[in-house]
Amino acid sequence: MSNKVRLMQGNQACAEGAIYAGLRFYAGYPITPSTEIAEILAERLPQVGGRFIQMEDEIASMAAIIGGALTGVKSMTATSGPGFSLKQENLGYGILAEVPCVVVDVQRLGPSTGGPTAPSQGDVMQARWGTHGDHPVIAICPNSVQECFNLTVKAFNLSERFRIPVLFMLDEVIGHMRERMVIPAPGELEVLERKKTDLPPGQYVAYAPVDDTLVPPMANFGEGYRFHVTGLLHDETGFPSNSSSVVGAHLERLHRKVERGLDEIIMVEEIETEDADVVIIAYGCVSRSAAHVVREARSQGLRVGLLRLITLWPFPVDAVRRVAEGARAIVVAEMNLGQMLDVVKSAVEGQVPVYGVCRADGEMIAPDTIREKVEEVKQLF
C-alpha cells in the first residue's frame, strides 16, 4: 500500500497509521463511532505479527494496553464518549506509572449515552481533567483523513518519547468521512522507539531520569529486570512513598518532562493570521468550516484568519497570544457549549475580546454560522 493514493475513512487511516508507527497490540471494546478502528485492526494486526483482543469493557481495555506496553510492545485502544469516561481511572494510572500508549477517542454527542451517531467535540475538557489529581497530558486533534494517518504516527512518537499515554481526539465527522490520502512509504515518516536502559538488571532504577529530558529509560517486563509499577506516588525505585519531598519531586518531574518538550509537542496551523482583524480559533472538523470562511472573506478583501489547534493539550498559549497581538477580536468555534472558549479568554488575558460560536446539538457547525458571527463581530469595530 505504500505511496499509493487511497480513498480512505478517517478511522481506517488511524488504524493504518498505528500499524505504520509499530502498533502490535490492541485491546478494545466496540462503541460507535470508533468501532471501525477495532474491526480493521482485528484483521490487520495478525497480518503484521501483532495481537488483537476484544476485552469485556473499556476499563479492562485500558488496563490491558498498559500491561502490553510494559512488555515493550507499542499498544493502543480506541473508544468514544461513555467508553472514554470509563478509561479515566486507568488512564491516570498510566500517566503516573509513565506507561507509553495511545488512546483514541472518536467523540460523539453526550453526556451519558447521548447521541451515538452524532458528532461532537465535547470531550476536550475531559481529555485534560478527566482523571483525578494534578497530571500532565498530551492530546492532539486531526482535521483530515491524511492527518488521521500522519498524526497517529506522531501520537505514538510522543508517547514513546515522553513515556506518557497520548490522547488522539478525533470527532465523528473526521472519523467517518472519506477522503483522498497517500500512504507514506516506509521510513518516510519518522517512527520513534522508546529509550531503553543500558544498565544491567541489578543497577537499573526504574524511575530515575538520566538526562535533561527527565524521561527515565525503560526496561521491558520479561527481560530479566525487576521493578515495581504502581498507581501510588512513589520514589525512583517505583515503591510507594509518603514523604512529601519525594512525592513533590515525583509530581514536579512528571510535569516538567512535558513542559521541556513543548517545542516538540505543540502543533498549530495558521492561515492568513499575519494581518487579520478577526482570528478564528477552531480544531477538528470545525476548522474545515473555518478555513472556508477565511478563504471566502479574503476573496472579498476582508482580513480574517484562522488559528487551527492541532495540539489541544498542553494548550498552545504562546500561539494564541501571538495571533491576538495584531487582531481586534477572536472567534472560537467548536462543537460544544464553549469548553475551549474560557481557555482562550484566559490565554489572551483581556488583550482582545473573545466571542464563541458554540453548538452541541449533534449538527456540525457550517461555514454560514461562523461567517455570521465574524460579520457580527466586525460590526463592533
NUZA-740514 format. One line per field, with one value per residue (C-alpha): x, y, z; chain; residue number from 1. Coordinates in nm, 2 decimals, m for minus. Each point is the difference from the previous one (the first is absolute). Example, Ala and Ser with C-alpha at 12.3 -4.5 7.8 and 13.67 -1.06 7.14 Angstrom:
BEGIN
X: (1.23;0.14)
Y: (m0.45;0.34)
Z: (0.78;m0.07)
kette: (A;A)
nr: (1;2)
// end
This chain:
BEGIN
X: (0.00;0.30;0.00;m0.34;m0.29;m0.29;m0.36;m0.01;m0.22;0.15;m0.04;0.17;0.29;0.04;0.03;0.25;0.20;0.03;0.14;0.24;0.12;0.06;m0.32;0.00;m0.26;m0.36;m0.25;m0.35;m0.37;m0.23;m0.18;m0.14;0.15;0.35;m0.09;0.16;0.34;m0.04;m0.15;0.29;0.27;m0.16;0.08;0.32;0.20;0.04;0.13;0.30;0.06;m0.21;m0.28;m0.35;m0.23;m0.36;m0.03;m0.31;m0.02;0.19;0.15;0.17;0.10;0.20;0.16;0.09;0.19;0.19;0.11;0.09;0.21;0.19;0.12;0.15;m0.28;m0.15;m0.36;m0.32;m0.38;m0.28;m0.34;m0.27;m0.19;m0.11;0.29;0.25;m0.16;0.06;0.36;0.08;0.11;0.25;0.10;0.12;0.18;0.18;0.10;0.14;0.18;0.13;m0.12;0.01;m0.32;m0.25;m0.37;m0.23;m0.33;m0.23;m0.23;m0.38;m0.28;m0.05;m0.04;m0.07;m0.10;m0.09;m0.01;0.21;0.01;0.01;0.32;0.14;0.31;m0.13;0.29;0.28;m0.02;m0.04;0.32;0.18;m0.16;m0.20;0.23;0.05;0.30;0.25;0.14;0.16;m0.17;0.06;m0.30;0.00;m0.28;m0.01;m0.22;0.05;0.03;0.37;0.06;m0.18;0.29;0.29;m0.10;m0.07;0.37;0.08;m0.21;0.20;0.33;m0.10;m0.12;0.33;0.21;m0.16;m0.12;m0.36;m0.34;m0.08;m0.36;m0.11;m0.32;m0.19;m0.36;m0.27;0.02;0.37;m0.02;m0.27;0.08;0.18;0.27;0.29;0.32;0.34;0.15;0.36;0.28;0.18;0.26;m0.17;m0.15;0.22;m0.08;0.15;0.07;0.01;0.33;0.10;0.24;0.36;0.06;0.01;m0.30;0.16;0.08;m0.32;m0.21;m0.34;m0.09;0.34;0.05;0.35;0.00;m0.16;m0.32;m0.10;m0.15;0.14;0.11;m0.22;0.07;m0.25;m0.17;0.12;0.36;0.15;m0.07;m0.19;m0.18;m0.31;m0.29;m0.28;m0.27;0.12;0.24;0.34;0.38;0.25;m0.01;m0.37;m0.10;m0.26;0.10;m0.18;0.28;m0.12;0.34;0.01;m0.36;0.05;0.31;m0.18;m0.29;0.22;0.21;m0.32;m0.10;0.35;0.08;m0.30;0.07;0.35;m0.12;m0.26;0.19;m0.04;m0.36;m0.18;m0.14;m0.22;m0.09;m0.03;m0.19;0.01;0.06;0.27;m0.23;m0.33;m0.25;m0.20;0.17;m0.21;0.13;m0.13;0.10;m0.11;m0.28;m0.11;0.34;m0.09;m0.31;0.21;0.26;m0.28;m0.11;0.35;0.04;m0.33;0.07;0.34;m0.15;m0.22;0.29;m0.09;0.29;m0.10;0.24;m0.01;0.21;m0.06;0.08;0.16;0.14;m0.28;0.19;0.24;m0.19;0.19;m0.01;0.29;m0.16;m0.33;0.17;0.20;m0.30;m0.19;0.27;m0.11;m0.36;m0.30;m0.21;0.01;m0.28;0.02;m0.21;m0.06;m0.26;m0.07;m0.13;0.33;0.25;0.30;m0.15;0.10;0.34;0.06;m0.14;0.25;0.29;m0.05;m0.06;m0.24;0.24;m0.29;m0.37;m0.08;m0.33;m0.14;m0.17;m0.12;m0.24;m0.07;m0.31;0.17;0.02;0.33;0.08;m0.04;0.20;m0.31;m0.03;0.37;m0.03;m0.30;0.18;0.31;m0.22;m0.17;0.33;0.14;m0.30;0.13;0.31)
Y: (0.00;0.23;0.32;m0.08;0.24;m0.14;0.10;m0.07;0.07;0.19;m0.30;m0.22;0.25;0.01;m0.38;m0.01;0.28;m0.19;m0.31;0.22;0.14;m0.35;m0.09;m0.37;m0.03;0.14;m0.06;0.16;m0.03;0.10;0.33;0.24;0.19;m0.15;m0.37;0.00;0.04;m0.32;m0.18;0.09;m0.08;m0.34;m0.09;0.20;m0.06;m0.38;0.08;0.18;m0.22;0.19;m0.10;0.13;m0.07;0.11;0.06;m0.02;0.38;0.32;m0.01;m0.34;0.13;0.28;m0.23;m0.25;0.25;0.13;m0.36;m0.05;0.32;m0.11;m0.31;0.23;m0.02;0.31;m0.01;0.19;0.00;0.20;0.10;0.27;0.21;m0.23;m0.23;0.29;0.07;m0.36;0.02;0.29;m0.18;m0.23;0.30;0.17;m0.32;0.01;0.36;m0.05;m0.32;0.16;m0.27;0.10;m0.09;0.17;0.05;0.10;0.18;0.04;0.26;m0.03;0.20;m0.03;0.00;m0.36;m0.22;0.32;m0.02;m0.30;0.10;0.38;0.20;0.20;0.15;m0.03;m0.21;0.25;0.12;m0.36;m0.07;0.25;m0.06;m0.33;m0.19;0.13;0.18;0.24;m0.17;0.09;m0.11;0.01;0.01;0.06;0.05;m0.06;0.17;m0.23;m0.36;0.05;0.15;m0.30;m0.20;0.23;0.13;m0.35;m0.07;0.33;m0.11;m0.32;0.20;0.24;m0.29;m0.19;0.32;0.13;m0.33;0.12;m0.11;0.22;0.08;0.02;0.20;m0.05;0.10;m0.21;0.21;m0.05;m0.37;m0.09;0.23;m0.14;0.20;m0.05;m0.07;m0.14;m0.28;0.11;m0.24;m0.18;0.24;0.31;0.09;m0.01;m0.28;0.03;m0.28;0.03;0.06;m0.34;m0.02;m0.10;m0.10;m0.36;m0.13;0.04;0.37;0.11;0.26;0.01;0.37;0.17;0.24;m0.01;0.33;0.34;m0.14;m0.13;m0.31;m0.32;m0.28;m0.31;m0.37;m0.25;m0.25;m0.35;0.11;m0.07;0.33;0.02;0.33;0.11;0.16;0.17;0.26;0.13;0.30;m0.15;0.06;m0.07;m0.38;m0.01;m0.08;0.21;0.29;0.22;0.26;0.34;0.08;m0.32;0.03;0.37;m0.08;m0.28;0.21;0.29;m0.22;m0.14;0.35;0.13;m0.28;0.12;0.37;m0.05;m0.16;0.26;0.09;m0.36;m0.04;0.32;0.00;0.27;0.11;0.37;0.12;0.37;0.11;0.25;0.30;m0.14;0.23;m0.30;m0.34;m0.31;m0.27;m0.35;m0.36;m0.33;0.00;0.36;0.13;m0.11;0.22;0.28;m0.03;0.03;0.32;0.14;m0.07;0.16;0.30;0.06;m0.02;0.29;0.20;m0.07;m0.07;m0.32;m0.27;m0.35;m0.15;m0.37;m0.19;m0.33;m0.05;0.06;m0.08;0.13;0.30;0.21;0.32;0.17;m0.05;0.14;0.31;0.05;0.02;0.21;0.27;0.14;m0.10;0.21;m0.30;m0.38;m0.24;m0.35;m0.26;m0.34;m0.28;0.03;0.27;0.18;m0.23;0.17;0.35;0.08;m0.15;0.24;0.29;m0.08;m0.03;0.34;0.16;0.27;0.10;m0.03;m0.08;m0.37;m0.13;m0.35;m0.19;m0.31;m0.28;m0.32;m0.15;m0.26;0.23;0.11;0.37;0.11;0.28;0.22;m0.01;0.11;0.26;0.16;0.03;0.15;0.26;0.07;0.05;0.22;0.24;0.07;0.17)
Z: (0.00;0.04;m0.20;m0.15;m0.03;0.19;0.08;0.37;0.30;0.30;0.23;m0.25;m0.05;0.38;0.01;m0.29;0.15;0.33;m0.18;m0.19;0.34;0.13;0.18;0.08;0.28;0.00;0.28;m0.03;0.02;m0.29;0.03;m0.26;m0.18;0.07;m0.08;m0.35;0.16;0.20;m0.30;m0.23;0.26;0.07;m0.36;m0.05;0.32;m0.05;m0.35;0.15;0.29;0.25;0.24;0.03;0.29;0.07;0.37;0.22;0.03;m0.03;0.35;m0.08;m0.34;0.15;0.25;m0.27;m0.21;0.30;0.06;m0.36;m0.01;0.31;m0.19;m0.27;m0.26;m0.15;0.12;m0.08;0.08;m0.16;0.14;m0.01;0.26;0.28;m0.05;0.03;0.34;0.11;m0.10;0.23;0.31;m0.18;m0.22;0.32;0.09;m0.33;0.05;0.35;m0.09;m0.32;m0.24;m0.37;m0.19;m0.23;0.08;m0.29;0.08;m0.29;0.16;m0.01;0.15;0.38;0.30;0.09;m0.29;m0.19;m0.37;m0.11;m0.37;0.05;m0.02;0.28;0.15;0.35;0.14;m0.03;0.36;0.12;m0.19;0.22;0.34;m0.03;0.23;0.35;0.15;m0.15;m0.30;m0.34;m0.32;m0.38;m0.23;m0.37;m0.25;m0.38;m0.25;m0.31;m0.09;m0.09;0.34;0.16;m0.14;0.05;0.34;0.13;m0.07;0.18;0.29;0.04;m0.03;0.27;0.22;m0.03;0.02;0.32;0.16;0.03;m0.14;m0.29;m0.09;m0.36;m0.02;m0.32;m0.04;m0.17;m0.31;m0.05;0.11;m0.26;m0.29;m0.30;m0.19;m0.23;0.18;m0.06;0.20;0.07;m0.09;0.28;0.15;m0.15;0.34;0.31;0.23;0.35;0.24;0.38;0.17;0.16;0.29;m0.07;0.36;0.12;0.20;0.34;m0.06;m0.17;0.19;m0.17;0.04;0.02;m0.29;m0.16;m0.20;m0.03;m0.16;0.34;m0.18;0.17;m0.23;0.00;0.05;m0.14;0.22;m0.08;m0.08;0.34;0.17;0.32;0.08;0.17;m0.19;0.21;m0.02;0.34;0.01;0.02;0.02;m0.28;0.07;m0.07;0.36;0.18;0.22;0.25;0.01;m0.12;m0.14;m0.21;m0.11;m0.09;m0.20;m0.18;m0.11;m0.10;m0.23;m0.16;m0.10;m0.09;m0.24;m0.21;0.05;m0.12;m0.32;m0.10;m0.32;m0.11;0.13;m0.10;m0.35;m0.15;m0.36;m0.08;m0.30;m0.09;0.36;m0.07;m0.06;0.11;0.18;0.11;0.07;0.02;0.24;m0.08;m0.01;m0.15;m0.26;0.10;m0.11;m0.36;0.01;0.15;m0.28;m0.26;0.17;m0.01;m0.37;m0.08;0.22;m0.16;m0.35;0.11;0.14;0.37;0.24;0.17;0.11;0.16;0.28;m0.01;0.32;m0.08;0.35;0.24;0.31;0.11;m0.11;m0.26;0.21;m0.18;m0.35;0.12;0.15;m0.31;m0.23;0.25;m0.01;m0.34;0.01;0.10;0.10;0.03;m0.08;0.15;m0.20;0.15;0.02;0.37;0.22;0.03;0.16;m0.16;0.01;0.35;m0.05;m0.29;0.20;0.28;m0.25;m0.15;0.34;m0.12;m0.29;m0.25;0.03;m0.05;m0.13;m0.04;m0.27;0.19;m0.09;0.19;m0.18;m0.21;m0.31;m0.15;0.01;m0.36;m0.16;m0.01;0.38;0.04;m0.27;0.17;0.33;m0.17;m0.17;0.32;0.18;m0.27;0.04;0.36;m0.12)
kette: (A;A;A;A;A;A;A;A;A;A;A;A;A;A;A;A;A;A;A;A;A;A;A;A;A;A;A;A;A;A;A;A;A;A;A;A;A;A;A;A;A;A;A;A;A;A;A;A;A;A;A;A;A;A;A;A;A;A;A;A;A;A;A;A;A;A;A;A;A;A;A;A;A;A;A;A;A;A;A;A;A;A;A;A;A;A;A;A;A;A;A;A;A;A;A;A;A;A;A;A;A;A;A;A;A;A;A;A;A;A;A;A;A;A;A;A;A;A;A;A;A;A;A;A;A;A;A;A;A;A;A;A;A;A;A;A;A;A;A;A;A;A;A;A;A;A;A;A;A;A;A;A;A;A;A;A;A;A;A;A;A;A;A;A;A;A;A;A;A;A;A;A;A;A;A;A;A;A;A;A;A;A;A;A;A;A;A;A;A;A;A;A;A;A;A;A;A;A;A;A;A;A;A;A;A;A;A;A;A;A;A;A;A;A;A;A;A;A;A;A;A;A;A;A;A;A;A;A;A;A;A;A;A;A;A;A;A;A;A;A;A;A;A;A;A;A;A;A;A;A;A;A;A;A;A;A;A;A;A;A;A;A;A;A;A;A;A;A;A;A;A;A;A;A;A;A;A;A;A;A;A;A;A;A;A;A;A;A;A;A;A;A;A;A;A;A;A;A;A;A;A;A;A;A;A;A;A;A;A;A;A;A;A;A;A;A;A;A;A;A;A;A;A;A;A;A;A;A;A;A;A;A;A;A;A;A;A;A;A;A;A;A;A;A;A;A;A;A;A;A;A;A;A;A;A;A;A;A;A;A;A;A;A;A;A;A;A;A;A;A;A;A;A;A;A;A;A;A;A;A;A)
nr: (1;2;3;4;5;6;7;8;9;10;11;12;13;14;15;16;17;18;19;20;21;22;23;24;25;26;27;28;29;30;31;32;33;34;35;36;37;38;39;40;41;42;43;44;45;46;47;48;49;50;51;52;53;54;55;56;57;58;59;60;61;62;63;64;65;66;67;68;69;70;71;72;73;74;75;76;77;78;79;80;81;82;83;84;85;86;87;88;89;90;91;92;93;94;95;96;97;98;99;100;101;102;103;104;105;106;107;108;109;110;111;112;113;114;115;116;117;118;119;120;121;122;123;124;125;126;127;128;129;130;131;132;133;134;135;136;137;138;139;140;141;142;143;144;145;146;147;148;149;150;151;152;153;154;155;156;157;158;159;160;161;162;163;164;165;166;167;168;169;170;171;172;173;174;175;176;177;178;179;180;181;182;183;184;185;186;187;188;189;190;191;192;193;194;195;196;197;198;199;200;201;202;203;204;205;206;207;208;209;210;211;212;213;214;215;216;217;218;219;220;221;222;223;224;225;226;227;228;229;230;231;232;233;234;235;236;237;238;239;240;241;242;243;244;245;246;247;248;249;250;251;252;253;254;255;256;257;258;259;260;261;262;263;264;265;266;267;268;269;270;271;272;273;274;275;276;277;278;279;280;281;282;283;284;285;286;287;288;289;290;291;292;293;294;295;296;297;298;299;300;301;302;303;304;305;306;307;308;309;310;311;312;313;314;315;316;317;318;319;320;321;322;323;324;325;326;327;328;329;330;331;332;333;334;335;336;337;338;339;340;341;342;343;344;345;346;347;348;349;350;351;352;353;354;355;356;357;358;359;360;361;362;363;364;365;366;367;368;369;370;371;372;373;374;375;376;377;378;379;380;381)
// end
